[in-house]
């Protein structure tokens, strides 16, 4: 169950998202990671046209957080966030709530604080968080509705290690605060499973798409 926006706004405290310091397979030390939620937001970035089949609402979701390293440097895996990274060290992983059926069109992982990056953005990028320092990161995801409903995006995994990536581990605990408010997205041009004809949904929830 996701918390309300008021609950999100109250989460202005650091959560000790720390994996213990360790040594990578190459012998270099890897520090302890701590994550602090900073802000989150969502808006409708494309309003679907009921007259065009498949032209559904799209929402843009943002989560901003700080990452601090202690004990040694930490490198965050900056590959494109996706829905399949949880537990397999492929990169930062997202999920969205089952309250609304939707598809992830794309996502980015950037550093507005200017953390040193190596590699290709969205492919094999890695961001440096130096020992004793804090860097800010923003995850932006674009989601398209497949059915009428409210959608929430949350971070369920952050992958980090040394600069080579050979020691990457998935950090998935204590991330409950890294989620967005929900927003209503309408789906237009769906196929009616009973008649086989195309139609479109209209929001029925008060305070939905207007």
Secondary structure by P-SEA (a helix, b strand, c coil): ccccaaaaaacccccccccccccccccbbbbbbbbbbccccccccbbbbcccccbbbbbbbbbbbbbbbccbbbbccccccccccccccccbbbbbbccbbbbbcbbbbbbccccccccccccbbbbbbcccbbbbbbbbbbbbbcccbbbbbbbcbbbbbcccccbbbbbcccccccbbbbbbbbbccccccccccccccccccccccc
